[in-house]
Amino acid sequence: MRIGLVTEGGYPYVSGDAGPWCERLVRGLEQHEFDLYALSRSRRQEDEGWVPLPPQVGRVRTAPLWTAEDDGVAYGRRARRRFAECYGELAAVVCTADRDDPRDPGGPGGPRVHVGTDDPRGLGDPGAPDGPTDGADTQADRFASALYELAELARDEGGLAGALRSETAVRALERACRAPGAPSAAREARVRDLLAVAAHLERALRPLSLDWYEDDGLGAADLCHTAAGGTAALPGLLARHFRDVPLLVTEYGVQLRAHYLATDAGTTAPAVRSLLAAFHRALAAEVYRRAAVVTHGNAHARRWQERCGADRARLRTVPPGMDAAPFAEAGESPDAADPGTLVWVGRIEPAKDLVSLLHAFAEVRRQETGARLRIVGTAAGPDAAAYLGHCRALAAQLFPDEADGPHTVGDNPVSFEELGGPEAQTLADAYASGAVVVLSSVVEGLPVSLVEAMFCGRATVSTDVGAVVEVIGGTGLVVPPRNPRALADACVTLLHDPERRARLGAAARARALELFTVEQNIAAFHGIYLEIVSHCPVRRVLLDDGGEPLPFAAPAEAHVPGHWTAVPAHAPEATR
């Protein structure tokens, strides 16, 4: 089987999202042939190069999302008119599909979300009917028609780069924003807002201009597997549209949710937020509508997908596969854990709520004077660096050096460390060094750090966000987010009860080994590949070594409409 694997900012680049997962998948399914189609996010990523590729990778094709060179294509009058019509229709759908508040994008077919919380109740009224309405179907068809018309225009004319950056595109957006029925935020859009939206759409639609969809590319694949939704799924949509290649979409972090969380209300104009939210919601709905199967890592992500129009029958839960060996080995070391140490591991940023963790630890210290807290992680970006500085200052304020205390002068009970240091050379060492692993986030998707701690056999205390409860089951303590008192009480409970810690740690390891290993993940995707391809007819004549057509290569039953294997209701009992 030939698989076209599409990534955005990930595999095969050395740095990037989902790189380890994709590499484990490709190496684990060595019986299949993989072609890689990678969208890069920066020049730095491209300069860092690729990881070593296994022999089952046949070809690699890349394209940059971070830049768009002028393709030199000059449209004639007919092509310009055609572009204006297609782009104008896309803009009209984006405007009429949204409502005033992009943080509550509950228009036709859209989910109701409250950004900044992981409470699944924020995804909408549980009593509201699932699935799109008739009006949503019409809007979805209009969006799809405009999207594929633009792709066909790019195919016919040699690209869309210049057209998407043209004044024609900006004027089409302006007409859509001023049209009757447009949301109030869109009607108030200024020129700079329209330019910002046009620039974002140009970047998001760059895959429409790629030459990946013929028989020397994705058109030759038996299956297109995209490692994310959103822009990364566009090549899969076009391969399905042009060559009828079945599409599998894997989302371990829902792209639409990521877009909402990344939109800064303080720096982004309401019109820009409104229009971009509507575009990404419409694109997500089209991806879910056309995919043969959509996989997710947990029920939290599945609820987002369902509210965006994904058919429940096409959804599959496939937890991410992780290498358990280094964590299990470190956790089994009898001298690894300090019975009075709490450990936090992760990316340092405001969503992790280290401020609440530090206040909680202050209460822990009042009850357990010998307790220590290790914060192991890195701060990426200027905002994260400022947040780290704030946390350091808060720790110094909450825990001033005590000459008469249990520690020496200058020995603060809270330490901020980076991986690779003498006490935390690896992630596994960091988790194994403590008695309890703590997660204090206010926003989470699938908490990978908890899975790693579970592999180590460590008891955990976590806030009830994202997929935390689904991941840990009954193997850890869960408290409300932004509640330092509850977080402190749970930590003290485990610090005072070593037998319970050991019992929870053992149960956590057993659960993680059952659900989150590489082997489980690879077996699940192998089955999904076979399931999808078994329902798709062969689209080309297959030849043997002598150049003759292979008999029975195209199964006749694949062309029979309906569920041909179902037994008719009136069939005799003996045939049932």
C-alpha positions as CSV (number, residue, x, y, z in Angstrom):
1,M,0.0,0.0,0.0
2,R,1.3,3.5,-0.9
3,I,0.6,6.1,1.8
4,G,0.9,9.8,1.1
5,L,1.7,11.3,4.5
6,V,1.1,15.1,4.7
7,T,2.6,17.1,7.6
8,E,2.8,20.8,8.5
9,G,5.9,22.0,10.4
10,G,6.8,18.4,11.4
11,Y,8.2,15.2,10.0
12,P,10.7,14.8,8.3
13,Y,12.2,18.0,9.7
14,V,14.5,17.7,12.7
15,S,12.3,20.1,14.7
16,G,8.5,20.5,14.5
17,D,5.2,19.3,15.6
18,A,4.2,15.6,15.6
19,G,7.7,14.6,14.3
20,P,8.3,11.7,16.7
21,W,4.8,10.3,16.3
22,C,5.1,10.4,12.5
23,E,8.6,8.8,12.5
24,R,7.4,6.0,14.8
25,L,4.4,5.4,12.5
26,V,6.5,5.2,9.3
27,R,9.1,3.0,10.9
28,G,6.5,0.8,12.5
29,L,4.6,0.1,9.3
30,E,7.5,-1.0,7.3
31,Q,5.3,-3.2,5.1
32,H,3.8,-0.1,3.5
33,E,5.5,2.5,1.2
34,F,5.3,6.1,2.4
35,D,5.7,9.3,0.3
36,L,6.2,12.4,2.5
37,Y,4.6,15.8,1.7
38,A,5.9,18.3,4.2
39,L,4.8,22.0,4.6
40,S,7.6,23.9,6.4
41,R,7.0,26.8,8.8
42,S,10.3,28.6,8.7
43,R,13.7,28.9,7.0
44,R,15.3,27.8,10.2
45,Q,13.3,24.6,10.1
46,E,14.4,23.9,6.6
47,D,18.0,24.8,7.4
48,E,18.1,22.3,10.3
49,G,17.4,19.5,7.8
50,W,15.7,16.1,8.0
51,V,15.9,13.2,10.3
52,P,17.3,10.0,8.8
53,L,14.6,8.4,6.8
54,P,13.8,4.6,6.7
55,P,13.9,2.7,3.4
56,Q,10.1,2.5,3.1
57,V,10.0,6.3,2.4
58,G,9.9,6.5,-1.4
59,R,9.9,10.2,-2.0
60,V,9.8,13.5,-0.2
61,R,8.3,16.7,-1.5
62,T,8.4,19.9,0.5
63,A,6.8,23.4,0.2
64,P,7.2,26.5,2.4
65,L,4.3,28.0,4.2
66,W,6.4,30.8,5.7
67,T,7.1,32.5,2.3
68,A,5.4,32.8,-1.1
69,E,7.6,33.8,-3.9
70,D,6.0,35.5,-6.9
71,D,5.2,32.7,-9.3
72,G,5.3,35.0,-12.3
73,V,1.8,34.0,-13.4
74,A,-0.1,36.8,-15.1
75,Y,-3.8,36.2,-15.4
76,G,-5.7,37.2,-18.5
77,R,-9.1,38.9,-18.4
78,R,-11.1,35.7,-18.2
79,A,-8.9,34.2,-15.5
80,R,-9.1,37.5,-13.4
81,R,-12.9,37.4,-13.7
82,R,-12.9,33.8,-12.7
83,F,-10.8,34.4,-9.7
84,A,-12.9,37.4,-8.6
85,E,-16.0,35.2,-8.7
86,C,-14.5,32.3,-6.8
87,Y,-12.7,34.4,-4.2
88,G,-15.8,36.6,-3.8
89,E,-18.0,33.6,-3.2
90,L,-15.5,32.3,-0.6
91,A,-15.4,35.6,1.2
92,A,-19.2,35.8,1.1
93,V,-19.5,32.4,2.8
94,V,-17.0,33.4,5.4
95,C,-18.9,36.6,6.3
96,T,-22.4,35.1,6.3
97,A,-21.3,32.0,8.2
98,D,-20.2,33.9,11.2
99,R,-21.9,35.9,13.9
100,D,-20.9,38.8,16.1
101,D,-18.6,37.0,18.6
102,P,-15.9,34.8,17.2
103,R,-15.5,33.4,20.7
104,D,-19.0,32.0,20.3
105,P,-18.9,30.8,16.7
106,G,-22.3,29.1,16.9
107,G,-23.5,30.0,13.5
108,P,-24.9,27.3,11.2
109,G,-23.0,24.1,11.7
110,G,-20.4,25.8,14.0
111,P,-19.5,24.8,17.6
112,R,-20.2,27.0,20.5
113,V,-16.8,27.5,22.2
114,H,-15.6,29.6,25.1
115,V,-11.9,30.2,24.6
116,G,-9.7,30.0,27.6
117,T,-11.5,27.1,29.2
118,D,-11.3,23.4,28.7
119,D,-14.6,22.7,30.2
120,P,-16.3,20.4,27.7
121,R,-19.6,22.1,28.6
122,G,-18.2,25.1,26.8
123,L,-18.6,23.3,23.5
124,G,-22.3,23.9,23.4
125,D,-25.6,23.1,24.9
126,P,-25.7,19.3,25.5
127,G,-29.3,19.3,24.6
128,A,-28.8,20.9,21.2
129,P,-29.0,18.6,18.2
130,D,-25.8,17.4,16.7
131,G,-25.0,17.8,13.1
132,P,-25.4,20.7,10.6
133,T,-28.8,22.2,9.7
134,D,-30.1,22.6,6.1
135,G,-28.7,26.1,6.1
136,A,-25.4,24.8,7.2
137,D,-25.4,22.3,4.4
138,T,-25.9,25.1,1.9
139,Q,-23.2,27.2,3.4
140,A,-20.8,24.2,3.4
141,D,-21.6,23.4,-0.2
142,R,-20.9,27.0,-1.2
143,F,-17.6,27.0,0.7
144,A,-16.5,23.7,-0.9
145,S,-17.5,24.8,-4.4
146,A,-15.5,28.1,-4.0
147,L,-12.5,26.3,-2.5
148,Y,-12.3,23.7,-5.3
149,E,-12.9,26.3,-8.0
150,L,-9.9,28.2,-6.7
151,A,-7.9,25.0,-6.8
152,E,-8.9,24.2,-10.4
153,L,-8.0,27.8,-11.3
154,A,-4.6,27.4,-9.8
155,R,-4.2,24.1,-11.7
156,D,-5.2,25.7,-15.0
157,E,-3.3,28.9,-14.7
158,G,-0.2,27.7,-12.8
159,G,-0.8,29.2,-9.4
160,L,-2.7,31.6,-7.2
161,A,0.1,33.5,-5.4
162,G,-0.3,36.8,-7.2
163,A,-4.0,36.6,-7.3
164,L,-4.4,36.0,-3.6
165,R,-2.2,39.0,-2.8
166,S,-3.9,41.3,-5.3
167,E,-6.2,44.2,-4.8
168,T,-9.0,42.1,-6.3
169,A,-8.9,39.8,-3.3
170,V,-9.0,42.7,-0.8
171,R,-12.0,44.4,-2.6
172,A,-13.8,41.0,-2.7
173,L,-13.4,40.8,1.1
174,E,-14.6,44.4,1.4
175,R,-17.8,43.7,-0.6
176,A,-18.5,40.7,1.5
177,C,-18.1,42.6,4.7
178,R,-20.4,45.4,3.5
179,A,-23.1,43.0,2.1
180,P,-26.5,42.6,3.9
181,G,-26.4,39.8,6.5
182,A,-22.7,40.3,7.4
183,P,-21.9,40.3,11.1
184,S,-21.5,43.7,12.8
185,A,-17.8,43.1,13.5
186,A,-17.2,42.4,9.8
187,R,-19.1,45.5,8.7
188,E,-16.9,47.6,10.9
189,A,-13.7,46.3,9.3
190,R,-11.2,48.9,8.3
191,V,-8.7,48.7,5.4
192,R,-5.9,47.4,7.7
193,D,-8.3,44.7,9.0
194,L,-9.1,43.6,5.4
195,L,-5.4,43.5,4.5
196,A,-4.7,41.4,7.6
197,V,-7.4,38.9,6.7
198,A,-6.4,38.8,3.1
199,A,-2.8,38.1,4.1
200,H,-3.9,35.3,6.4
201,L,-6.1,33.7,3.8
202,E,-3.2,33.9,1.3
203,R,-1.0,31.9,3.6
204,A,-3.7,29.4,4.5
205,L,-4.5,28.8,0.8
206,R,-1.0,28.3,-0.5
207,P,-1.4,24.5,-0.8
208,L,-4.0,25.2,-3.6
209,S,-1.1,26.2,-5.9
210,L,1.1,23.1,-5.3
211,D,1.8,20.6,-8.0
212,W,1.3,17.6,-5.7
213,Y,-1.9,16.2,-7.1
214,E,-1.0,14.4,-10.3
215,D,0.1,10.8,-10.9
216,D,3.6,11.6,-9.9
217,G,2.4,12.8,-6.5
218,L,-0.6,12.3,-4.2
219,G,-2.6,11.1,-7.2
220,A,-0.6,7.8,-7.1
221,A,-1.3,7.1,-3.4
222,D,-3.7,4.5,-2.2
223,L,-4.4,6.7,0.8
224,C,-3.6,10.2,1.9
225,H,-3.0,10.5,5.6
226,T,-2.7,14.1,7.0
227,A,-1.1,14.5,10.4
228,A,-3.2,17.6,11.3
229,G,-6.4,19.4,10.2
230,G,-6.6,22.9,8.9
231,T,-4.1,24.0,6.2
232,A,-2.3,20.7,6.5
233,A,-5.4,18.8,5.3
234,L,-5.8,20.9,2.2
235,P,-3.5,18.7,0.1
236,G,-5.6,15.7,1.2
237,L,-8.8,17.5,0.2
238,L,-7.4,18.3,-3.3
239,A,-6.0,14.7,-3.8
240,R,-9.5,13.5,-3.0
241,H,-11.1,16.1,-5.3
242,F,-8.8,15.6,-8.3
243,R,-7.9,11.9,-8.0
244,D,-10.5,10.4,-5.6
245,V,-7.8,9.4,-3.2
246,P,-9.3,8.5,0.2
247,L,-8.4,10.8,3.1
248,L,-7.5,10.0,6.7
249,V,-7.1,12.9,9.1
250,T,-5.4,12.6,12.4
251,E,-5.7,15.4,15.0
252,Y,-4.0,15.1,18.3
253,G,-4.5,18.8,18.8
254,V,-7.6,20.1,17.1
255,Q,-6.5,22.8,14.7
256,L,-9.7,24.9,15.1
257,R,-9.3,24.9,18.9
258,A,-5.6,25.9,18.5
259,H,-6.7,28.8,16.3
260,Y,-9.2,30.1,18.8
261,L,-6.6,29.9,21.6
262,A,-3.9,31.6,19.5
263,T,-6.1,34.6,18.7
264,D,-5.2,37.4,21.0
265,A,-8.2,39.6,21.7
266,G,-6.0,42.3,23.1
267,T,-4.0,42.8,19.9
268,T,-6.3,41.4,17.1
269,A,-9.2,43.6,15.8
270,P,-12.7,42.1,16.3
271,A,-13.3,42.0,12.5
272,V,-10.1,40.0,12.0
273,R,-11.0,37.6,14.7
274,S,-14.5,37.2,13.4
275,L,-13.6,36.5,9.8
276,L,-10.6,34.2,10.5
277,A,-12.7,32.2,13.0
278,A,-15.4,31.7,10.4
279,F,-12.9,30.7,7.7
280,H,-11.2,28.1,9.9
281,R,-14.5,26.8,11.1
282,A,-15.7,26.3,7.5
283,L,-12.4,24.7,6.5
284,A,-12.6,22.3,9.5
285,A,-16.2,21.3,8.6
286,E,-15.1,20.6,5.0
287,V,-12.2,18.5,6.1
288,Y,-14.4,16.4,8.4
289,R,-17.1,16.1,5.8
290,R,-14.7,14.7,3.1
291,A,-12.5,12.5,5.2
292,A,-13.1,8.7,5.2
293,V,-11.9,8.5,8.8
294,V,-11.0,11.2,11.3
295,T,-8.9,10.1,14.3
296,H,-8.3,11.8,17.6
297,G,-6.5,11.0,20.8
298,N,-9.2,11.5,23.4
299,A,-12.9,12.3,23.9
300,H,-12.1,16.0,24.5
301,A,-10.9,16.3,20.9
302,R,-13.7,14.2,19.6
303,R,-16.3,16.6,21.1
304,W,-14.7,19.5,19.2
305,Q,-14.8,17.4,16.0
306,E,-18.4,16.5,16.4
307,R,-19.5,20.1,17.0
308,C,-17.6,21.1,13.9
309,G,-19.7,18.7,11.8
310,A,-17.7,15.4,11.9
311,D,-19.8,12.3,11.4
312,R,-19.7,10.3,14.6
313,A,-19.5,7.1,12.5
314,R,-16.2,8.2,10.9
315,L,-14.5,9.1,14.1
316,R,-11.9,6.8,15.7
317,T,-10.1,7.2,19.0
318,V,-6.4,6.3,18.7
319,P,-4.3,7.5,21.7
320,P,-0.8,8.7,20.7
321,G,1.9,6.1,20.9
322,M,4.9,6.8,23.1
323,D,8.1,5.0,23.8
324,A,7.6,3.7,27.4
325,A,11.0,2.0,27.8
326,P,13.1,5.0,29.1
327,F,10.4,6.2,31.5
328,A,9.7,2.7,32.9
329,E,13.4,2.1,33.4
330,A,14.0,5.3,35.3
331,G,10.9,4.8,37.4
332,E,12.1,1.4,38.5
333,S,15.2,2.7,40.1
334,P,14.8,2.2,43.9
335,D,16.8,5.4,44.8
336,A,15.4,7.7,42.1
337,A,12.5,9.3,44.0
338,D,12.8,11.8,46.9
339,P,9.8,11.1,49.1
340,G,9.3,14.8,49.9
341,T,9.7,16.2,46.3
342,L,7.0,17.4,44.0
343,V,7.9,17.6,40.3
344,W,6.3,19.7,37.5
345,V,7.5,19.1,33.9
346,G,6.5,21.0,30.8
347,R,6.6,24.1,28.7
348,I,6.6,27.2,30.8
349,E,3.8,29.5,29.7
350,P,0.8,31.2,31.3
351,A,-1.6,28.4,30.4
352,K,0.3,26.1,32.7
353,D,-0.6,28.3,35.7
354,L,2.6,28.0,37.6
355,V,1.4,30.9,39.7
356,S,-1.3,28.8,41.3
357,L,1.2,26.0,41.7
358,L,3.6,28.2,43.6
359,H,0.8,29.4,45.9
360,A,-0.3,25.8,46.4
361,F,3.2,24.8,47.3
362,A,3.4,27.6,49.9
363,E,0.5,25.9,51.7
364,V,2.2,22.5,51.2
365,R,5.3,23.9,53.0
366,R,3.2,25.0,55.9
367,Q,2.1,21.4,56.5
368,E,5.2,19.6,55.3
369,T,8.2,21.8,56.1
370,G,10.7,19.5,54.3
371,A,8.8,19.5,50.9
372,R,10.5,20.7,47.8
373,L,9.2,21.6,44.3
374,R,11.2,21.1,41.1
375,I,10.0,23.0,38.0
376,V,11.6,21.4,35.0
377,G,11.0,23.0,31.6
378,T,11.8,25.7,29.1
379,A,10.3,29.0,28.2
380,A,9.8,29.5,24.5
381,G,9.1,33.0,23.2
382,P,9.2,36.5,24.7
383,D,5.9,36.2,26.6
384,A,7.0,32.9,28.1
385,A,10.4,34.3,29.2
386,A,8.6,37.2,30.9
387,Y,6.2,34.7,32.6
388,L,9.2,32.6,33.8
389,G,10.7,35.8,35.3
390,H,7.5,36.5,37.1
391,C,7.3,33.0,38.5
392,R,10.9,33.2,39.7
393,A,10.2,36.5,41.5
394,L,7.0,35.1,43.1
395,A,9.0,32.0,44.3
396,A,11.6,34.3,45.9
397,Q,8.8,36.3,47.6
398,L,6.9,33.3,48.8
399,F,10.0,31.4,50.0
400,P,12.6,33.8,51.3
401,D,15.9,32.2,52.5
402,E,15.6,31.1,56.1
403,A,18.9,30.9,58.0
404,D,17.2,28.9,60.8
405,G,15.0,26.7,58.6
406,P,15.6,23.2,57.5
407,H,17.7,24.4,54.5
408,T,20.8,26.5,54.4
409,V,20.9,30.2,53.5
410,G,20.3,30.7,49.8
411,D,18.6,27.2,49.4
412,N,15.2,28.0,48.1
413,P,12.7,25.0,48.2
414,V,11.6,25.8,44.7
415,S,14.1,25.2,41.9
416,F,13.7,26.1,38.2
417,E,15.7,23.8,36.0
418,E,16.2,23.0,32.3
419,L,16.6,19.5,30.9
420,G,20.2,18.4,30.5
421,G,21.3,19.6,33.9
422,P,23.0,17.4,36.5
423,E,19.8,16.5,38.2
424,A,17.5,16.2,35.2
425,Q,19.6,15.0,32.3
426,T,16.5,13.4,30.6
427,L,12.7,13.7,30.9
428,A,12.6,10.3,32.5
429,D,15.1,11.4,35.2
430,A,13.0,14.5,35.9
431,Y,9.8,12.5,36.5
432,A,11.5,9.8,38.5
433,S,13.2,12.2,40.9
434,G,10.0,13.1,42.7
435,A,7.4,11.3,44.7
436,V,4.4,13.1,43.1
437,V,4.1,14.7,39.6
438,V,1.9,17.7,39.5
439,L,0.0,19.3,36.5
440,S,-1.5,22.7,37.3
441,S,-2.8,23.8,33.8
442,V,-5.9,25.8,33.0
443,V,-5.8,24.8,29.4
444,E,-4.7,21.4,28.1
445,G,-5.4,19.1,25.2
446,L,-4.0,15.6,25.8
447,P,-1.5,15.9,28.7
448,V,1.5,14.1,27.4
449,S,3.5,14.9,30.6
450,L,1.0,12.9,32.6
451,V,1.4,9.9,30.3
452,E,5.2,10.1,30.7
453,A,4.8,10.3,34.5
454,M,2.5,7.3,34.4
455,F,5.1,5.3,32.5
456,C,7.5,6.1,35.4
457,G,5.0,4.7,37.9
458,R,4.5,8.0,39.6
459,A,1.3,9.1,41.4
460,T,-0.1,12.4,40.0
461,V,-2.1,15.4,41.1
462,S,-3.8,17.2,38.2
463,T,-6.3,19.9,37.4
464,D,-9.5,18.9,35.7
465,V,-8.9,20.3,32.2
466,G,-8.8,18.9,28.7
467,A,-8.4,15.1,28.6
468,V,-6.8,14.7,32.0
469,V,-9.5,12.6,33.6
470,E,-9.7,10.4,30.4
471,V,-5.9,9.8,30.5
472,I,-5.4,9.0,34.1
473,G,-8.7,7.2,34.8
474,G,-8.7,6.5,38.5
475,T,-4.9,6.4,38.9
476,G,-4.4,9.9,40.2
477,L,-6.0,12.8,42.1
478,V,-7.8,15.5,40.2
479,V,-8.7,19.0,41.5
480,P,-10.4,22.0,40.0
481,P,-8.2,24.4,38.0
482,R,-7.1,27.8,39.6
483,N,-7.7,26.4,43.1
484,P,-4.4,26.4,45.0
485,R,-5.9,25.2,48.2
486,A,-7.3,22.0,46.6
487,L,-4.1,21.4,44.8
488,A,-2.1,21.8,48.0
489,D,-4.4,19.4,49.9
490,A,-4.1,16.7,47.3
491,C,-0.3,17.0,47.2
492,V,-0.1,16.8,51.0
493,T,-2.4,13.8,51.0
494,L,-0.1,11.8,48.8
495,L,3.1,13.1,50.5
496,H,1.8,11.7,53.8
497,D,0.7,8.3,52.4
498,P,3.6,6.4,50.7
499,E,1.5,3.3,50.4
500,R,-1.2,5.1,48.4
501,R,1.4,6.7,46.3
502,A,2.9,3.3,45.4
503,R,-0.5,1.9,44.7
504,L,-1.6,4.7,42.4
505,G,1.8,4.7,40.6
506,A,1.5,1.0,39.9
507,A,-2.0,1.4,38.6
508,A,-0.9,4.4,36.5
509,R,1.9,2.4,34.8
510,A,-0.4,-0.5,34.0
511,R,-2.9,1.9,32.4
512,A,-0.3,3.7,30.4
513,L,1.2,0.5,29.1
514,E,-2.2,-0.7,28.0
515,L,-3.3,2.4,26.2
516,F,-0.4,4.7,25.2
517,T,2.4,2.6,23.8
518,V,3.8,2.8,20.3
519,E,2.7,-0.8,19.5
520,Q,-0.9,0.0,20.3
521,N,-0.8,3.1,18.1
522,I,0.8,1.4,15.1
523,A,-1.6,-1.6,15.2
524,A,-4.6,0.8,15.3
525,F,-3.5,2.8,12.2
526,H,-2.6,-0.4,10.3
527,G,-6.2,-1.6,10.9
528,I,-7.6,1.8,9.8
529,Y,-5.5,1.8,6.6
530,L,-6.8,-1.6,5.6
531,E,-10.4,-0.5,6.5
532,I,-10.3,2.6,4.3
533,V,-8.6,1.0,1.3
534,S,-10.9,-2.0,1.4
535,H,-13.9,0.3,0.7
536,C,-12.2,2.2,-2.1
537,P,-12.1,0.9,-5.7
538,V,-8.7,0.8,-7.4
539,R,-8.5,3.9,-9.6
540,R,-5.8,2.7,-12.0
541,V,-4.7,-0.4,-14.0
542,L,-2.0,-2.3,-12.1
543,L,0.7,-4.0,-14.2
544,D,2.9,-7.0,-13.4
545,D,6.6,-7.1,-14.1
546,G,6.0,-7.9,-17.7
547,G,3.8,-4.9,-18.2
548,E,0.5,-6.9,-18.4
549,P,-2.6,-6.0,-16.4
550,L,-2.9,-7.8,-13.1
551,P,-6.1,-9.9,-12.9
552,F,-8.5,-9.2,-10.0
553,A,-6.6,-6.0,-9.0
554,A,-9.8,-4.0,-9.0
555,P,-12.4,-5.8,-6.8
556,A,-15.8,-5.8,-8.5
557,E,-17.6,-5.6,-5.2
558,A,-16.1,-2.2,-4.6
559,H,-18.2,-0.8,-7.4
560,V,-21.5,-2.2,-6.0
561,P,-23.5,0.6,-4.4
562,G,-24.8,0.3,-0.9
563,H,-24.0,-2.2,1.8
564,W,-23.7,-5.3,-0.4
565,T,-22.7,-7.6,2.4
566,A,-25.8,-6.9,4.4
567,V,-28.4,-9.7,4.6
568,P,-31.8,-8.6,3.4
569,A,-34.5,-8.5,6.1
570,H,-36.7,-10.9,4.0
571,A,-33.9,-13.5,3.6
572,P,-34.7,-17.0,4.9
573,E,-33.5,-17.7,8.4
574,A,-30.9,-20.3,7.1
575,T,-29.1,-17.5,5.2
576,R,-28.9,-15.1,8.2
